[in-house]
């Protein structure tokens, strides 16, 4: 499956920095002045930190109106860095819009590493930060990601150094000479496969001439699961975009697998093609772009859209709640 890279003519506005701490007290010693200074400048501050850090931060600075807590990811989507980055980009875009930022105005955001999301080797954090560089590139945002100096997986530090254009050093942002293009980072450490599911409720092999069957099977399953028709049509559109990419750019035949889960429908589309862009559909396409809209639209419609590749081809898992 070759998924078109979405592009935009706008300049990169994101300032994405890594910071490292040796203890909870060290974390707060860096976090509190950063948050306080942003609030004093009149910038909204969005924080994705642990409950422990949130409580300690509240003790230091109280409950200022400009502090917005995003929370750490939980649930079936929490293992997909692509999905978490896309969701946070939507949240931060809404914060920027609702804050009516003036010329030069920015949103400040802080994120804290938590070992709960490490997975087997810490690859989640590498994928999340690489995806954030794409999904948030055009936002007027300063995002500082805090990592422990000695995490369980050394790959977390390697990914942090490669993915962040800036480092927080002595309270100042400095250019990071180790920074690389996010897609180059993921070539060395690809997105991990999600947790395996059991046998699907439906399985369908299809070609370009059978895309109507994909839509029919999916809409039938969605309606049977209690989805309202408008929502079923939206989800079917999202999956159809992925399925179309599979047979147009991946392999002449692809496969759809479908599960009816307790929290919604889960679909996977598999083809035998090579994944050329490990971060598809994370950036809104420019109006002049003829292609590349399908995956962007699908990410906006569905709760999860996770893309990964292995020796057998390219795979996309989609989860859509009612």
C-alpha positions in Angstrom: 0.0 0.0 0.0 1.5 3.4 -1.0 -0.3 6.0 1.0 0.2 9.5 -0.2 2.1 11.9 2.1 -0.1 14.9 3.0 1.5 18.2 2.4 1.0 21.8 3.2 2.6 25.0 2.0 2.6 26.5 5.5 5.9 26.9 7.4 6.6 24.7 10.4 5.5 26.6 13.5 5.9 23.9 16.0 8.7 24.2 18.5 9.2 20.6 19.8 11.7 20.2 22.6 12.9 17.3 24.8 13.8 17.7 28.5 15.4 15.2 30.9 15.0 14.9 34.6 16.6 12.8 37.3 13.8 12.7 39.8 10.2 13.9 40.5 11.7 17.0 42.2 13.9 17.7 39.3 10.9 17.4 36.9 9.0 19.9 38.9 12.0 22.2 39.1 11.9 22.4 35.3 8.2 22.2 34.8 6.9 24.9 37.2 8.9 27.8 35.8 8.1 26.8 32.3 4.4 26.7 33.0 4.4 29.8 35.1 6.2 31.9 32.5 3.8 30.8 29.8 0.8 31.7 32.0 2.3 35.1 32.8 2.7 35.7 29.0 -1.0 35.0 28.7 -0.5 31.8 26.8 -2.8 28.8 27.4 -0.9 25.8 28.8 -2.0 22.2 27.9 -0.5 19.5 30.1 -0.4 15.7 29.5 1.2 14.6 32.8 0.7 11.8 35.3 -1.8 12.2 38.2 1.2 12.5 40.6 2.7 15.3 38.7 -0.6 17.1 38.2 -1.2 17.1 42.0 2.3 18.4 42.7 1.9 21.1 40.0 -1.4 22.2 41.5 0.2 22.5 44.9 2.8 24.8 43.4 0.7 27.0 41.1 -2.9 26.5 42.2 -5.6 26.2 39.6 -5.1 29.0 37.0 -7.7 29.4 34.3 -5.1 29.1 31.6 -4.0 25.5 32.6 -5.7 22.8 30.6 -5.2 19.2 31.5 -5.2 16.8 28.6 -4.5 13.6 30.6 -2.5 10.6 29.6 -3.9 8.2 27.0 -5.9 5.2 28.2 -7.9 2.5 26.6 -7.5 0.6 23.4 -5.9 3.5 21.5 -3.2 4.2 24.0 -0.6 2.0 22.3 -0.7 3.8 19.0 1.6 6.8 18.9 0.0 7.9 15.6 -3.4 7.9 17.1 -2.4 9.7 20.3 -0.5 12.4 18.2 -3.5 12.9 15.9 -5.9 13.2 18.8 -3.7 15.7 20.7 -3.2 17.7 17.5 -7.0 18.1 17.3 -7.2 19.1 21.0 -4.4 21.6 20.7 -5.8 23.0 17.4 -9.1 23.6 19.3 -7.3 25.2 22.2 -5.5 27.6 19.8 -8.7 28.5 18.0 -10.8 29.0 21.2 -8.0 31.1 22.8 -8.2 33.7 19.9 -4.4 34.0 19.8 -3.2 37.2 18.4 -0.2 37.7 16.0 2.8 35.9 17.5 0.6 34.2 20.1 1.3 30.6 20.9 0.1 27.6 23.0 2.5 26.0 25.4 2.1 22.3 26.0 4.0 19.8 28.2 4.1 16.1 28.1 5.5 13.6 30.6 6.8 10.1 29.9 5.1 7.3 31.8 6.5 3.8 31.8 2.9 2.4 31.6 3.0 3.2 27.8 6.4 1.8 27.1 5.2 -1.5 25.6 7.8 -4.1 25.0 10.7 -1.8 24.0 9.6 1.8 24.4 8.9 2.2 20.7 5.6 3.9 21.5 7.4 7.1 22.5 9.5 7.2 19.3 6.4 6.8 17.2 4.4 9.4 19.2 7.1 12.1 18.9 7.7 11.4 15.2 4.0 11.6 14.6 3.7 14.8 16.6 6.3 16.5 14.4 4.0 15.9 11.4 0.5 16.3 13.0 1.4 19.5 14.8 3.8 21.1 12.4 1.6 24.0 11.5 0.3 24.8 15.0 1.5 27.9 16.9 2.7 25.5 19.6 5.7 25.1 21.9 5.6 21.4 23.1 8.2 20.2 25.7 8.3 16.5 26.4 9.9 15.4 29.7 11.7 12.1 29.9 13.6 10.4 32.7 17.4 10.4 32.4 17.4 6.6 33.0 14.3 5.0 31.5 13.8 1.3 31.4 14.5 1.2 27.6 17.5 3.0 26.2 15.6 3.3 22.9 13.4 5.9 24.5 16.4 8.2 24.9 17.5 7.5 21.3 14.1 8.4 20.0 13.8 11.5 22.1 17.1 12.8 20.9 16.3 12.0 17.2 12.7 13.4 17.2 13.1 16.8 19.0 14.5 19.8 17.1 15.1 21.5 20.5 16.4 20.7 23.9 15.4 22.4 27.1 18.6 23.4 28.8 18.7 25.7 31.8 15.2 26.9 31.1 16.1 27.8 27.5 15.4 26.1 24.2 18.5 25.2 22.3 18.8 23.6 18.9 19.4 19.8 19.0 22.2 18.7 16.6 20.9 15.1 16.9 17.5 15.9 15.4 16.5 14.1 12.2 13.4 13.9 9.9 10.7 12.0 11.7 10.2 9.6 8.9 14.0 8.8 8.9 13.7 8.1 12.6 10.9 5.6 12.0 12.8 3.8 9.2 15.2 2.7 12.0 12.5 2.0 14.6 9.2 1.3 12.7 5.8 1.6 14.3 5.0 -1.5 16.4 2.2 -3.8 15.5 -0.9 -3.6 17.7 -2.0 -6.3 20.0 -3.3 -9.4 18.1 -7.0 -9.9 18.0 -8.8 -13.2 17.8 -10.5 -14.7 14.7 -12.5 -12.0 12.9 -16.3 -12.0 12.6 -15.9 -11.3 8.9 -13.1 -11.7 6.4 -13.2 -10.6 2.8 -10.6 -10.7 0.0 -11.2 -7.9 -2.5 -9.9 -6.2 -5.6 -10.6 -2.7 -7.0 -13.7 -4.1 -8.7 -15.1 -5.3 -5.4 -14.8 -2.2 -3.2 -18.6 -2.0 -3.3 -18.7 -5.3 -1.5 -16.4 -3.9 1.2 -18.8 -1.0 1.8 -21.8 -3.3 1.8 -20.3 -5.8 4.3 -19.1 -2.9 6.6 -22.3 -1.0 6.5 -24.3 -4.1 7.3 -22.1 -4.9 10.3 -22.3 -1.3 11.6 -26.0 -1.1 11.3 -26.4 -4.6 13.0 -24.2 -3.4 15.8 -26.6 -0.5 16.5 -24.7 2.4 14.8 -26.9 5.2 13.5 -27.0 5.3 9.7 -25.1 8.7 9.5 -22.3 7.3 11.6 -22.3 4.0 9.7 -21.9 5.9 6.5 -19.0 8.0 7.8 -17.2 5.0 9.1 -17.8 3.1 5.8 -16.3 6.1 4.0 -13.2 6.0 6.2 -12.6 2.3 5.7 -13.3 2.6 1.9 -10.6 5.2 1.6 -8.1 2.8 3.3 -9.3 -0.1 1.2 -9.0 1.9 -2.0 -5.4 2.8 -1.2 -4.7 -0.8 -0.6 -5.7 -2.0 -4.1 -4.6 1.1 -6.0 -1.1 1.4 -4.5 -0.4 -1.8 -2.6 -1.4 -5.1 -4.3 -4.1 -6.1 -6.8 -5.9 -8.0 -4.0 -6.2 -7.0 -0.4 -8.0 -8.3 2.7 -10.5 -6.8 5.1 -11.0 -8.3 8.6 -13.8 -7.1 10.8 -14.5 -7.5 14.5 -17.5 -6.4 16.5 -16.0 -5.3 19.8 -17.7 -4.1 22.9 -16.6 -0.5 22.3 -17.2 -0.5 18.6 -16.2 -2.0 15.3 -12.6 -2.8 14.6 -11.4 -3.3 11.0 -8.0 -4.2 9.5 -7.0 -3.8 5.9 -4.0 -5.8 4.8 -2.1 -5.8 1.4 1.2 -7.0 0.2 2.6 -3.6 -0.9 5.5 -1.7 0.7 4.8 1.2 3.0 6.5 4.3 1.7 5.3 6.8 4.3 5.2 5.5 7.9 3.1 8.6 9.0 0.3 8.9 6.5 -2.7 11.1 6.9 -1.4 13.1 9.9 -1.2 16.5 8.2 -4.2 18.1 6.5 -3.5 18.2 2.8 -3.1 21.6 1.1 -6.2 22.6 -0.9 -4.1 22.4 -4.1 -3.1 18.7 -3.4 -5.0 16.4 -5.8 -4.4 13.4 -3.5 -3.7 12.5 0.1 -7.1 13.4 1.6 -8.5 10.0 2.3 -6.3 9.0 5.2 -6.6 12.5 6.8 -10.4 12.2 6.6 -10.3 8.7 8.0 -8.2 9.8 11.0 -10.7 12.5 11.8 -13.7 10.1 11.6 -12.3 7.2 13.6 -11.0 6.8 17.1 -8.0 4.7 15.9 -6.1 4.6 12.6 -2.8 2.7 13.1 -0.5 1.9 10.2 2.4 -0.6 10.4 4.4 -2.8 8.1 6.1 -6.2 8.2 7.5 -8.8 5.9 4.0 -9.7 4.6 3.0 -6.1 3.6 1.2 -3.1 4.9 -1.6 -3.1 7.5 -4.0 -0.6 8.8 -6.2 -1.1 11.9 -9.2 1.2 12.4 -11.5 1.4 15.4 -14.7 3.4 15.3 -17.0 3.8 18.2 -20.8 4.2 17.6 
